[in-house]
């Protein structure tokens, strides 16, 4: 195939590349390994904040103390919720195990409530209350309603 371009620009382009490679031949083959070990986040933070403020910044990937407490509370909530569902099913069927399952649901709920109250007394109490408080109250009301309906039968 015939090219409409003349040979001169191609030669000039090739010579520019050759000149660049010859000029930078002294660079190591792994130029990026010579870079300092600082991450981009550290470089940006050091330019945006004076060193005294760097001590108080938190990376977004790290968890706060409230996050770890909420995770523990959510695990206990899942256990209490499972026990409640089992107890509700057994109570509805009026099986022999219904009373024991209701007691197990109450025990797990009491553990959950004690964890929740302990977390509320900490420094992150308001955040914890806002994030999981409503679900705990709903589960507490559901367990009380289940126990009340079981005593009426």
C-alpha angles and dihedrals in degrees: 000000000000119000121219090211118093120240093243098077091047091052091046091050091049092049091051090054091047091050091050093049093049092048093050097039089109091067115100116253090245099050094166095058089069091061118107116263094245116123124230090252091056091048092050093045093049091053095044101042132038114245092258091062094048090075091065100047121100126205112239092233093061120084125240121227089256091057093055092046091048090050091054091046091049091052091052089044090056090051093048091046092052091050090048092052092049091047092048091051093048092045091051091052090042093226127170090255096055096096093049091047091051089051090050090049090050091049093051091046090051090051089050093049092049091051089048094049091048091051091049091058090058128086093269095051098123094050092048092047091052095047104043108007097094094052092050092051091049092051091047091052091047093052091048091049091049092050091047093051090047092054092048092056 
